Amino acid sequence: MAEASDSEMGSPENEALISAAQNPSSSDSDSDSDVGEAEELLRIQTLESEVSSDPSKYDAHVEYIKCLRKLGEIEKLREAREAMSALHPLTPLMWQEWARDELTARPEAFLEIEKLYEKGVFDYLSVPLWCDYLNFVQEHDPAVRECSSEGILKARNLFERALTAAGLHVAEGSKIWEVYREFEQAILLTIDENDNEAKEKQVQRIRNIFHRQLSVPLANMRSTLLAFKAWEVEQGNVLDVNSSSMDGISSHVASAYEKAMDMYDARAHLEEQIVRQDISDSERHQQFLHPSDGLGGVCLRGLSAYTLYHRYTPSQSKLAFQGLILIGKRWLLLSFSMEFGLAIEVADHALLKDLNYLNFEQSSGDPARVQILYERAITEFPVSRDLWLDYTQYLDKTLKVANVVRDVYSRAVKNCPGLESFGFSTCFPWNVHVLLRERFQQYVLLDHCYL
């Protein structure tokens, strides 16, 4: 057998073989990496084909975007996100990721990224998304960053929009107020020391924001009070910064704070239920919803009836449907299963009122608080048709502001595909999607009448 020449032994192919023999673990690692990348590319091709053939598949869009983001395919990732957002609402986290990815890839594209944040806060209520948006504008809008009069006005309008959208969010709303205060305190530092009038005006502006926040029932109100007192001491006022007493604070602020504390205490147990992580989604969903006397008189406990029924299989002998039906003035708990048939029992209406948050807020009579709670609920359960129906019916009866109600209906239609896709056209006498779309069109026509 002829021996290999020195030139043959020194060829790149042979050197690679020798290196692999000497370092088997490195060769195995490279091989595993190649296999993993090949599998990922195949997975992307499969998902791309799936969303192209059936764009209505929400989960396929989500998985496709995750895979593209993992590989850093920014151009294809942008196209995939745009395609999905044209058909489906994106979660707040998906909007956050999109905006951050675009900022990393194109830091100069301020206007395009600003539009992404606008679309995101329209889809769902999210305090973290609003905070990202506010910080983005402060850091990347030249006019805001340079504290020009135009930039300051723009930032203040955006902060006020954020407060309207999320400032009443009991659990997280304080984050919006804090970012607003920090912005105004930063403005104060830019004012000339000798301009006493401008400084006093800005100090009063910050004080008013504190006063407004202290009048709203929010989590961590005591911390806000202590921060307010510490700030007042910085302005030369004498207050006990280590105490929650109201000594030295004007009577109207103290009264508003105490009222807000009472309101928070009345809601604390309800807040605990909807933010708990040790309960199922259906149990948390139940904490939001209240018995409805609307369409069919049915308010579902847990997930929607058609979702429960759709997931039911003949091999299961478990509860397939459970709901509340109003007969006269009494609530009846209706249960249906293939094994046990139909069962009806009386439910304590007073207890039901005490146990769910939406009913509590409606009885309190503040539409703004009711609306923000609905927004929190649909962020948690975006495809709950009974929740969207309940929300839109409430707005029809209570708010009656055409452009606001129209926007909610447009989001409801986007979140709720037709029930036919679930096979329930024969199970229920109404179609939620058609109903929502008809109402949406009515508000669009009404809106045009006032143009």
C-alpha positions as CSV (number, residue, x, y, z in Angstrom):
1,M,0.0,0.0,0.0
2,A,1.5,3.3,-1.0
3,E,2.2,5.8,1.8
4,A,0.5,9.2,1.6
5,S,2.7,12.1,0.5
6,D,3.5,15.0,2.8
7,S,1.3,17.3,0.7
8,E,-1.6,14.9,1.0
9,M,-1.1,14.6,4.8
10,G,-1.1,18.4,5.0
11,S,-4.4,18.9,3.1
12,P,-7.2,20.9,4.9
13,E,-9.5,17.8,4.9
14,N,-6.8,15.6,6.6
15,E,-6.0,18.3,9.1
16,A,-9.6,18.5,10.0
17,L,-9.8,14.7,10.4
18,I,-6.6,14.7,12.6
19,S,-8.0,17.6,14.7
20,A,-11.3,15.8,15.2
21,A,-9.4,12.6,16.2
22,Q,-7.3,14.5,18.7
23,N,-10.3,16.5,20.0
24,P,-13.4,14.3,19.8
25,S,-15.4,16.4,22.3
26,S,-14.9,19.5,20.1
27,S,-16.0,17.6,17.0
28,D,-19.1,16.3,18.8
29,S,-20.0,19.8,20.0
30,D,-19.7,21.3,16.4
31,S,-21.7,18.4,15.1
32,D,-24.4,18.9,17.7
33,S,-24.5,22.6,16.9
34,D,-24.9,22.0,13.2
35,V,-27.7,19.5,13.8
36,G,-29.4,21.9,16.2
37,E,-29.2,24.8,13.7
38,A,-30.4,22.5,10.9
39,E,-33.4,21.5,13.0
40,E,-34.1,25.1,13.8
41,L,-34.1,26.1,10.2
42,L,-36.4,23.2,9.3
43,R,-38.7,24.2,12.1
44,I,-38.8,27.8,10.7
45,Q,-39.6,26.6,7.2
46,T,-42.4,24.4,8.6
47,L,-43.9,27.3,10.6
48,E,-43.5,29.7,7.6
49,S,-45.4,27.3,5.4
50,E,-48.0,26.9,8.2
51,V,-48.8,30.6,8.7
52,S,-48.8,31.2,4.9
53,S,-51.3,28.4,4.3
54,D,-53.5,29.4,7.3
55,P,-52.8,32.9,8.6
56,S,-55.5,32.5,11.3
57,K,-53.3,30.1,13.3
58,Y,-52.3,32.4,16.2
59,D,-50.0,29.9,18.0
60,A,-48.1,29.2,14.7
61,H,-47.4,33.0,14.3
62,V,-46.2,33.2,17.9
63,E,-43.8,30.2,17.5
64,Y,-42.6,31.4,14.1
65,I,-41.7,34.8,15.6
66,K,-39.9,33.2,18.6
67,C,-37.8,31.0,16.2
68,L,-36.8,34.0,14.0
69,R,-36.0,36.1,17.1
70,K,-33.7,33.3,18.4
71,L,-31.7,33.3,15.1
72,G,-31.6,37.1,14.9
73,E,-33.3,37.2,11.5
74,I,-34.3,40.8,11.9
75,E,-35.7,41.4,8.4
76,K,-37.8,38.2,8.3
77,L,-38.7,38.8,12.0
78,R,-40.1,42.3,11.1
79,E,-42.1,40.9,8.2
80,A,-43.5,38.1,10.5
81,R,-44.5,40.5,13.2
82,E,-46.2,42.8,10.7
83,A,-48.1,39.9,9.2
84,M,-49.3,38.7,12.6
85,S,-50.3,42.2,13.9
86,A,-52.4,42.7,10.7
87,L,-54.6,39.8,11.7
88,H,-54.1,39.3,15.5
89,P,-53.5,41.5,18.5
90,L,-50.0,41.0,20.0
91,T,-49.4,40.6,23.7
92,P,-47.8,43.4,25.6
93,L,-44.6,41.4,25.9
94,M,-44.5,40.8,22.1
95,W,-44.8,44.6,21.5
96,Q,-42.1,45.3,24.1
97,E,-39.8,42.8,22.4
98,W,-40.5,44.2,18.9
99,A,-39.8,47.8,20.0
100,R,-36.6,46.8,21.8
101,D,-35.4,44.7,18.8
102,E,-36.0,47.6,16.4
103,L,-34.2,50.0,18.7
104,T,-31.2,47.8,18.8
105,A,-31.2,47.3,15.0
106,R,-32.2,50.8,14.0
107,P,-31.7,53.3,16.9
108,E,-32.3,56.2,14.4
109,A,-35.8,55.0,13.5
110,F,-37.5,56.9,16.3
111,L,-40.8,57.5,14.5
112,E,-41.3,53.9,13.4
113,I,-40.6,52.6,16.9
114,E,-42.9,55.3,18.4
115,K,-45.7,53.9,16.2
116,L,-45.0,50.4,17.5
117,Y,-45.6,51.6,21.0
118,E,-48.8,53.4,20.0
119,K,-50.1,50.2,18.5
120,G,-49.1,48.2,21.5
121,V,-50.9,50.4,24.1
122,F,-54.0,50.3,21.9
123,D,-54.2,46.5,21.8
124,Y,-54.1,45.8,25.6
125,L,-53.6,47.6,28.9
126,S,-50.1,47.1,30.2
127,V,-48.3,49.2,32.8
128,P,-44.8,47.8,31.9
129,L,-45.4,48.6,28.2
130,W,-46.5,52.2,29.0
131,C,-43.4,52.6,31.2
132,D,-41.2,51.4,28.3
133,Y,-43.0,53.8,26.0
134,L,-42.5,56.8,28.4
135,N,-38.8,56.0,29.0
136,F,-38.3,55.5,25.2
137,V,-39.7,59.0,24.4
138,Q,-37.7,60.6,27.2
139,E,-34.4,59.0,26.1
140,H,-34.8,59.1,22.3
141,D,-37.0,62.0,21.3
142,P,-34.6,64.9,20.7
143,A,-37.1,67.6,21.6
144,V,-38.0,65.8,24.9
145,R,-34.3,65.0,25.7
146,E,-33.3,68.6,25.2
147,C,-36.2,69.9,27.3
148,S,-37.5,72.2,24.7
149,S,-41.0,73.7,25.3
150,E,-42.4,71.6,22.5
151,G,-40.7,68.5,23.9
152,I,-41.9,69.1,27.4
153,L,-45.5,69.6,26.2
154,K,-45.3,66.4,24.2
155,A,-44.0,64.4,27.1
156,R,-46.7,65.8,29.5
157,N,-49.5,65.0,27.1
158,L,-48.1,61.4,26.8
159,F,-47.9,61.1,30.6
160,E,-51.5,62.3,31.0
161,R,-52.6,59.7,28.4
162,A,-50.7,57.0,30.4
163,L,-52.5,58.1,33.6
164,T,-55.9,58.0,31.9
165,A,-55.1,54.5,30.6
166,A,-53.4,53.0,33.6
167,G,-53.2,55.5,36.5
168,L,-56.1,53.8,38.3
169,H,-54.6,50.3,38.0
170,V,-54.6,49.4,41.7
171,A,-51.7,47.0,41.7
172,E,-49.3,48.8,39.2
173,G,-50.6,52.3,38.5
174,S,-48.2,53.9,41.0
175,K,-45.3,53.1,38.5
176,I,-46.8,55.5,36.0
177,W,-47.2,58.3,38.6
178,E,-43.6,57.8,39.8
179,V,-42.2,58.1,36.3
180,Y,-44.2,61.2,35.8
181,R,-42.9,62.8,39.0
182,E,-39.3,61.9,38.1
183,F,-39.7,63.6,34.8
184,E,-41.1,66.8,36.4
185,Q,-38.4,66.7,39.1
186,A,-35.7,66.5,36.3
187,I,-37.3,69.6,34.7
188,L,-37.0,71.4,38.0
189,L,-33.2,70.8,38.0
190,T,-32.9,72.5,34.5
191,I,-34.5,75.8,35.7
192,D,-32.1,78.7,36.4
193,E,-31.5,79.2,40.1
194,N,-32.3,82.9,39.8
195,D,-35.7,82.3,38.1
196,N,-37.7,82.0,41.3
197,E,-41.1,82.4,39.5
198,A,-40.4,79.5,37.1
199,K,-39.0,77.4,40.0
200,E,-42.0,77.9,42.2
201,K,-44.4,77.1,39.3
202,Q,-42.5,73.8,38.7
203,V,-42.5,73.0,42.4
204,Q,-46.3,73.5,42.5
205,R,-46.6,71.3,39.4
206,I,-44.8,68.4,41.2
207,R,-46.8,69.0,44.4
208,N,-50.0,68.7,42.4
209,I,-48.9,65.4,40.9
210,F,-48.2,64.1,44.4
211,H,-51.6,65.3,45.6
212,R,-53.4,63.7,42.7
213,Q,-51.6,60.3,43.3
214,L,-52.4,60.4,47.0
215,S,-56.1,60.7,46.2
216,V,-56.1,57.5,44.2
217,P,-56.4,54.0,45.8
218,L,-53.2,52.3,44.8
219,A,-50.8,49.7,46.2
220,N,-48.0,51.1,48.4
221,M,-49.8,54.3,49.3
222,R,-47.8,54.7,52.5
223,S,-44.6,54.7,50.5
224,T,-46.0,57.5,48.3
225,L,-47.0,59.5,51.4
226,L,-43.5,59.2,52.9
227,A,-41.9,60.1,49.5
228,F,-44.2,63.2,49.4
229,K,-43.2,64.2,52.9
230,A,-39.5,63.8,52.2
231,W,-39.9,65.9,49.0
232,E,-41.7,68.6,51.0
233,V,-38.8,68.7,53.5
234,E,-36.4,69.3,50.5
235,Q,-38.6,72.3,49.7
236,G,-38.0,73.7,53.2
237,N,-41.1,72.5,54.9
238,V,-41.0,70.8,58.3
239,L,-42.6,67.3,58.3
240,D,-41.9,64.0,60.1
241,V,-40.6,61.9,57.2
242,N,-40.5,58.7,59.2
243,S,-44.2,58.8,60.2
244,S,-47.4,58.2,58.3
245,S,-49.2,60.8,60.4
246,M,-50.8,63.6,58.4
247,D,-49.5,66.4,60.7
248,G,-48.4,69.4,58.7
249,I,-50.3,68.3,55.6
250,S,-53.2,70.4,54.3
251,S,-56.6,69.1,55.4
252,H,-57.9,68.5,51.9
253,V,-54.9,66.4,50.9
254,A,-55.2,64.4,54.2
255,S,-58.9,63.9,53.6
256,A,-58.4,62.7,50.1
257,Y,-55.6,60.3,51.2
258,E,-57.6,58.8,53.9
259,K,-60.6,58.3,51.6
260,A,-58.2,56.6,49.0
261,M,-56.8,54.4,51.8
262,D,-60.3,53.3,52.7
263,M,-61.1,52.5,49.0
264,Y,-57.9,50.5,48.7
265,D,-58.6,48.5,51.9
266,A,-62.1,47.7,50.4
267,R,-60.4,46.3,47.3
268,A,-57.3,44.7,48.7
269,H,-58.8,41.2,49.1
270,L,-60.2,41.3,45.5
271,E,-56.8,42.4,44.2
272,E,-55.2,39.5,46.0
273,Q,-57.4,37.1,44.2
274,I,-56.7,38.3,40.7
275,V,-53.0,38.5,41.1
276,R,-52.5,35.2,42.8
277,Q,-50.2,32.8,41.0
278,D,-51.2,29.7,42.9
279,I,-54.7,29.5,41.3
280,S,-55.7,28.4,37.8
281,D,-56.6,30.8,35.0
282,S,-60.3,29.7,35.2
283,E,-60.4,30.6,38.9
284,R,-58.7,34.0,38.3
285,H,-61.1,34.6,35.4
286,Q,-64.0,33.9,37.8
287,Q,-62.8,36.6,40.1
288,F,-63.2,39.2,37.4
289,L,-66.5,38.3,35.9
290,H,-69.9,39.1,37.5
291,P,-73.3,37.6,36.8
292,S,-74.8,39.2,33.7
293,D,-78.5,39.6,32.8
294,G,-77.5,40.2,29.2
295,L,-77.7,37.9,26.2
296,G,-79.3,34.7,27.3
297,G,-78.9,35.6,31.0
298,V,-75.7,33.5,31.1
299,C,-72.5,34.4,32.8
300,L,-69.9,31.6,32.6
301,R,-67.8,30.5,35.4
302,G,-64.2,30.0,34.4
303,L,-63.6,29.8,30.7
304,S,-66.3,30.3,28.1
305,A,-68.9,27.6,27.7
306,Y,-68.1,26.8,24.1
307,T,-64.4,26.5,25.0
308,L,-65.2,24.0,27.7
309,Y,-67.5,22.1,25.5
310,H,-65.1,22.2,22.6
311,R,-62.4,20.6,24.8
312,Y,-64.7,18.0,26.1
313,T,-64.4,14.5,24.6
314,P,-66.8,11.6,25.0
315,S,-64.2,9.6,26.9
316,Q,-64.2,12.1,29.7
317,S,-66.9,12.0,32.3
318,K,-66.2,15.3,33.8
319,L,-68.0,18.6,34.0
320,A,-68.5,20.0,30.5
321,F,-70.5,23.1,31.2
322,Q,-71.1,25.3,34.3
323,G,-72.8,28.7,34.3
324,L,-75.1,31.0,36.1
325,I,-78.6,31.7,34.9
326,L,-80.8,34.5,36.3
327,I,-84.4,33.4,36.9
328,G,-86.5,36.1,38.4
329,K,-84.2,37.6,41.1
330,R,-82.4,34.3,42.0
331,W,-79.1,33.0,40.5
332,L,-79.1,29.4,39.7
333,L,-75.9,27.4,39.2
334,L,-76.4,25.2,36.2
335,S,-74.1,22.2,35.6
336,F,-74.1,19.8,32.7
337,S,-72.0,16.7,32.1
338,M,-72.3,13.6,30.0
339,E,-72.2,11.4,33.1
340,F,-74.4,13.3,35.5
341,G,-76.8,15.1,33.1
342,L,-78.3,18.4,34.1
343,A,-78.1,19.7,37.7
344,I,-79.4,23.0,39.1
345,E,-78.8,24.5,42.5
346,V,-79.5,27.9,44.1
347,A,-76.5,30.2,44.4
348,D,-76.2,32.9,47.0
349,H,-76.5,36.1,45.0
350,A,-75.1,38.3,47.8
351,L,-72.1,36.1,48.1
352,L,-71.5,36.2,44.4
353,K,-71.6,40.0,44.5
354,D,-69.0,40.1,47.3
355,L,-66.7,37.7,45.6
356,N,-66.2,39.3,42.2
357,Y,-64.4,42.4,41.4
358,L,-66.3,43.8,38.5
359,N,-69.6,43.6,40.2
360,F,-68.0,45.4,43.2
361,E,-66.7,48.3,41.0
362,Q,-70.0,48.6,39.2
363,S,-71.8,48.9,42.5
364,S,-69.4,51.7,43.5
365,G,-70.5,53.8,40.5
366,D,-67.2,55.0,39.0
367,P,-67.2,54.1,35.3
368,A,-63.5,54.9,34.9
369,R,-62.6,52.3,37.6
370,V,-65.0,49.8,36.0
371,Q,-63.5,50.3,32.6
372,I,-59.9,49.9,33.7
373,L,-60.8,46.7,35.5
374,Y,-62.4,45.4,32.3
375,E,-59.2,46.3,30.5
376,R,-57.1,44.4,33.0
377,A,-59.4,41.4,32.6
378,I,-59.2,41.3,28.8
379,T,-55.5,41.6,29.0
380,E,-55.5,38.4,31.1
381,F,-58.2,36.7,29.1
382,P,-58.2,38.2,25.6
383,V,-60.2,35.5,23.8
384,S,-63.0,35.3,26.4
385,R,-66.1,36.1,24.3
386,D,-68.3,36.4,27.3
387,L,-66.0,39.0,28.8
388,W,-65.9,41.1,25.6
389,L,-69.7,40.9,25.4
390,D,-70.0,42.0,29.0
391,Y,-67.5,44.9,28.5
392,T,-69.2,46.2,25.3
393,Q,-72.7,45.9,26.8
394,Y,-71.5,47.9,29.8
395,L,-70.0,50.6,27.6
396,D,-73.2,50.8,25.6
397,K,-75.3,51.4,28.7
398,T,-72.9,53.6,30.6
399,L,-70.2,55.4,28.7
400,K,-71.8,56.2,25.3
401,V,-68.7,58.0,24.0
402,A,-68.7,56.9,20.3
403,N,-65.0,56.9,19.5
404,V,-64.1,55.1,22.8
405,V,-66.8,52.4,22.4
406,R,-65.9,52.0,18.7
407,D,-62.3,51.3,19.5
408,V,-63.3,48.7,22.1
409,Y,-65.6,47.0,19.6
410,S,-62.8,47.0,16.9
411,R,-60.5,45.2,19.4
412,A,-63.3,42.8,20.4
413,V,-63.8,41.8,16.8
414,K,-60.1,41.2,16.3
415,N,-59.8,39.1,19.4
416,C,-62.9,37.0,18.8
417,P,-63.0,35.0,15.6
418,G,-66.4,33.5,14.5
419,L,-67.7,30.7,16.6
420,E,-68.2,28.6,13.5
421,S,-64.5,27.8,13.6
422,F,-65.1,26.0,16.9
423,G,-68.1,24.0,15.6
424,F,-70.7,25.7,17.7
425,S,-73.0,27.2,15.2
426,T,-75.6,24.6,16.1
427,C,-75.0,24.6,19.8
428,F,-75.8,28.3,20.5
429,P,-78.5,30.5,19.1
430,W,-76.2,33.5,18.7
431,N,-72.9,34.3,17.1
432,V,-70.7,36.5,19.3
433,H,-68.4,37.6,16.5
434,V,-71.3,38.7,14.2
435,L,-72.9,40.5,17.1
436,L,-69.7,42.4,18.0
437,R,-69.0,43.2,14.4
438,E,-72.6,44.6,13.9
439,R,-72.2,46.9,16.9
440,F,-68.8,48.0,15.8
441,Q,-70.2,49.0,12.4
442,Q,-72.9,51.0,14.1
443,Y,-70.4,53.0,16.0
444,V,-68.3,53.6,12.9
445,L,-71.4,55.0,11.2
446,L,-72.3,57.1,14.3
447,D,-68.7,58.4,14.3
448,H,-69.0,59.5,10.7
449,C,-72.2,61.4,11.4
450,Y,-70.3,63.7,13.7
451,L,-67.4,64.4,11.3
